[in-house]
Amino acid sequence: MTSVWILFVATGAGAAFWLAVLMLRRWPILGAVCMALTVLVAWEFPQLPPLFIVAGNTFYPLDLLSAVMLTVASFRVREIVRNVGWTTYLWVVIGLVLTVGFARGLGEFTPGIVLNELRFFLYPFAALFWGLSLRFDTLPKEVWTRGGIVLGWSLVAVGLAHWTVYGLGGADEFVDPASGVEQTSRILVSGQALTLLLCAVIVGCDALKRRQTLSILSSTVFLTVVILTQQRAAWLALLAAGLALFIHLSVRVRWFTFLIVAYSATIVILLVAVGGLQVLGGLGESATNAKTYDGRVGGWLYLVQHSADDGLINVIFGSAVGSGYGRFESATRWVEYSPHNWYIMLYLRTGLVGLALLAVILVELARTAVRKHTMPIETATISAILVFGWAYSWPWYTLLIFAWASSRILSPTLNDRSLPPQLSLQPTERRSHALH
C-alpha cells in the first residue's frame, strides 16, 4: 500500500509540475506576478513557508518556481540566443560550473546543507534564464510603465505601513514582527528598495518623454521613499543609475531629470521639517555608519584568503556548493551567513572562471550600449543592479528587468529607440519557434 501511495503522490506531483510548466509557457505574466508578490511580502517573509518535506529535506515555493522557470527556458534556447547572442553560452558555462560544484557538494556534505546554499544561485539564475527566453517586442510599450507604477505604489504603501507600525527605523535597528522572524526596522528591505528604484527609473524615463503628471508624481515619490528606506546599497544604486542616465540623455532632458530629483529632495526636506531632526538624524547616521561595511570587508578578505589556501582548483573553479561561508568579520565575531556580496559569492563557488565569464558579459553589454548610445533605461537599470550586488546578492525578482535590459542591448532585432521598454507577457503564440 505504501508503494502504491508513493507512486500515486509522485505521479500527481509530476502532473502538477508539468501543468505549471505549460501554464508558464502559455502565460508568462504568471512569472512576473509571482515576482511582484514575492517582493511585496519580502519584509514580512524573508523566506516563504515550506511546501513539503522529502527525505528530511524541506522544499519551498521558490524551489518549485525556479525549477519550472528553468524547464520553460530549456524549451526556448533559440529565443535566448536570439536575445543575447553569443553571451548565452557564457551564462550556460557559469551554470555548468555551478552544477559541477553542486555535484561535488552532494559527495561531501549532507543534501540539506547543499540545497540551502544552492538556493542563493538557483533563484537568480532561474529567473535570469527564464527572462532571457521571453519575447520583449510584442506588447504595447505602455504596459511596462503601468506595471512599474502599480508595483512602485504598492511598495510605497508597504513602506508607509511599516513606518506607521514600527517607525522609520535605522541601519542598526531590528524589530520582531508578528511572524516571529527578527527583521530590519527600516521601512523596506534592501531588495524592495532596489525594486522601487528600478520602478522609479522606468516610470521616470516615461515622464521624461511624455511629461505625464502621474509618471512625474510617481517617480518623484518612488525616489523619495528609496531615500527614506536608509538602504545604503540602494542609495549607491541610485547614484549609478543617475550617472548612466546623465551620460545618455540630452541636455534638455538632463535638466528635467534634475528637477525630478530636486523635487524628491524637497519632499525629504519637508518631511524632516515636519518630523523634526529625528528623521534627518536617522538618515545622516545611516549614511555615515560604516561599521557594518567595514565588518563585511574583513569577512570578504577572510573568505578569499581561505579560498586561496584551499588550493588552485578552488581558486579556478570554486569550492563545492555547501562549503559554507564561515568567517571572522572582526577579531572576535564569527558568522556563517552569506557574505552579502554577489561577486564574492560567485567567485567562491565558480572561481576565477565564473568571475571572468561574468566580466566578459558585462564588457560586451557596456561596449554595445556605448556603440548604440540609445539605451538610457537599459544602462541605468543594469548599472543599479550591478552596484547593488556589491553589498548584497542580486535579488532574483529583479533579474527579469536585468534580462530585458540585456536583451534590449544585445539583440539586433529589438527596436533600439522605443521608450519606455516593451515586455512580452502575452500568451505565447503557437508557432514552431516558440518551442525552442
Secondary structure by P-SEA (a helix, b strand, c coil): caaaaaaaaaaaaaaaaaaaaaaaaacaaaaaaaaaaaaaacccccccccccccccccccaaaaaaaaaaaaaaacaaaaaaacccaaaaaaaaaaaaaaaaaaaaacccaaaaaaaaaacaaaaaaaaaaaaccccccccaaaaaaaaaaaaaaaaaaaaaaaaccccccccccccccccccccccccaaaaaaaaaaaaaaaaaaaccccaaaaaaaaaaaaaaaacccaaaaaaaaaaaaaaaacccaaaaaaaaaaaaaaaaaaaaaaaaacaaaaaaaaaaaccaaaaaaaaaaaaaaaaaaaaacccccccccccccccccccccccccccccccaaaaaaaaccaaaaaaaaaaaaaaaaaaaaacccaaaaaaaaaaaaaaacccccccaaaaaaaaaaaaccccccccccccccccccccccccccc
